[in-house]
Amino acid sequence: MSSNIPPAISDILSHEKAQRMAEFFSILGDPSRWRILSALALGETRVRDLAEQVEMTESAVSHQLRILRSARMVSYHKRGRNVFYTLRDHHIFNLYRDVSEHLDEPDDDDEEHHHHH
């Protein structure tokens, strides 16, 4: 095994874990959920403010947050009568950042792309 693979990765995924990973990503197949995650990547936010930031109704945001919560991507805590949402942990933050940065990278290592331009 080449030495640049992190030691935590020691085996092929089980079918069960691969299924769970596929389900995890299917939840992310929705642009508005990515916009909500991007807002939460900036810091904890109340539903009302979140709705304004992502230009959705509060009920639509609440619906999406319930889905993201059941997928363990976001969590929340109450302070007084306010409910604040956050990304669940650094894994979700890193996932958001890595996918975002990956998509912004130039294609310069992809020879095929150059011939089409």
C-alpha positions as CSV (number, residue, x, y, z in Angstrom):
1,M,0.0,0.0,0.0
2,S,1.5,3.4,-1.0
3,S,2.5,5.5,2.0
4,N,0.4,8.5,1.2
5,I,-2.8,6.8,2.1
6,P,-3.9,7.7,5.6
7,P,-3.5,4.7,7.9
8,A,-7.2,5.0,8.9
9,I,-8.1,3.6,5.6
10,S,-7.2,-0.1,6.0
11,D,-9.8,-2.0,4.0
12,I,-12.3,-2.0,1.2
13,L,-15.7,-0.6,2.3
14,S,-18.2,-3.2,3.3
15,H,-21.4,-3.3,1.2
16,E,-23.3,-2.0,4.2
17,K,-21.0,1.0,4.7
18,A,-21.0,1.8,1.0
19,Q,-24.8,1.8,1.1
20,R,-24.7,4.3,4.0
21,M,-22.3,6.5,2.2
22,A,-24.4,6.5,-0.9
23,E,-27.4,7.5,1.1
24,F,-25.5,10.2,2.8
25,F,-24.6,11.7,-0.5
26,S,-28.1,11.3,-2.0
27,I,-29.2,13.7,0.8
28,L,-26.7,16.2,-0.6
29,G,-28.1,16.0,-4.1
30,D,-30.2,19.1,-3.5
31,P,-28.8,22.7,-4.2
32,S,-30.8,24.4,-1.5
33,R,-29.3,22.1,1.1
34,W,-25.8,23.1,0.0
35,R,-26.8,26.7,0.3
36,I,-28.0,26.1,3.9
37,L,-24.8,24.2,4.7
38,S,-22.7,27.1,3.2
39,A,-24.6,29.6,5.5
40,L,-24.0,27.4,8.5
41,A,-20.3,27.1,7.6
42,L,-20.1,30.8,8.3
43,G,-21.4,30.3,11.9
44,E,-24.4,29.3,14.0
45,T,-27.6,30.9,12.8
46,R,-31.3,31.1,13.6
47,V,-33.9,29.8,11.2
48,R,-35.2,33.2,10.5
49,D,-31.8,34.6,9.6
50,L,-31.0,31.5,7.7
51,A,-34.1,31.9,5.6
52,E,-33.2,35.4,4.7
53,Q,-29.6,34.5,3.8
54,V,-30.6,31.7,1.5
55,E,-33.7,33.4,0.1
56,M,-36.2,30.7,1.2
57,T,-39.2,30.7,3.4
58,E,-38.8,29.8,7.1
59,S,-41.0,26.8,6.6
60,A,-38.9,25.6,3.6
61,V,-35.7,26.1,5.6
62,S,-37.1,24.3,8.6
63,H,-38.1,21.3,6.4
64,Q,-34.6,21.1,4.9
65,L,-33.0,21.4,8.4
66,R,-35.1,18.5,9.6
67,I,-33.7,16.4,6.8
68,L,-30.2,17.5,7.4
69,R,-30.6,16.9,11.2
70,S,-31.9,13.4,10.7
71,A,-28.8,12.8,8.4
72,R,-26.7,14.1,11.3
73,M,-25.2,16.9,9.2
74,V,-26.5,19.8,11.4
75,S,-27.3,20.1,15.0
76,Y,-29.0,22.8,17.0
77,H,-29.2,24.2,20.5
78,K,-31.7,26.5,22.3
79,R,-30.7,29.8,23.9
80,G,-33.7,31.5,25.5
81,R,-36.5,31.2,23.0
82,N,-34.1,31.1,20.0
83,V,-32.9,28.0,18.3
84,F,-29.5,28.2,16.7
85,Y,-28.3,25.7,14.0
86,T,-24.7,24.8,13.3
87,L,-22.9,22.3,11.2
88,R,-22.7,19.1,13.2
89,D,-18.9,18.8,13.3
90,H,-15.6,19.4,11.5
91,H,-16.3,16.5,9.2
92,I,-19.3,18.3,7.7
93,F,-17.4,21.6,7.5
94,N,-14.5,19.9,5.8
95,L,-16.8,18.1,3.4
96,Y,-18.4,21.4,2.4
97,R,-15.1,23.1,2.1
98,D,-13.4,20.3,0.2
99,V,-16.2,19.9,-2.4
100,S,-16.4,23.6,-2.9
101,E,-12.6,24.0,-3.4
102,H,-12.5,20.9,-5.6
103,L,-15.1,22.4,-7.9
104,D,-13.2,25.7,-8.1
105,E,-9.9,24.1,-9.2
106,P,-8.8,24.6,-12.7
107,D,-9.0,21.5,-15.0
108,D,-5.4,21.8,-16.1
109,D,-4.5,18.2,-15.3
110,D,-7.3,16.9,-17.5
111,E,-5.8,16.7,-21.0
112,E,-9.1,15.8,-22.6
113,H,-10.7,19.0,-21.5
114,H,-8.1,21.1,-23.4
115,H,-8.8,19.6,-26.7
116,H,-12.5,20.4,-26.5
117,H,-12.0,24.2,-25.7
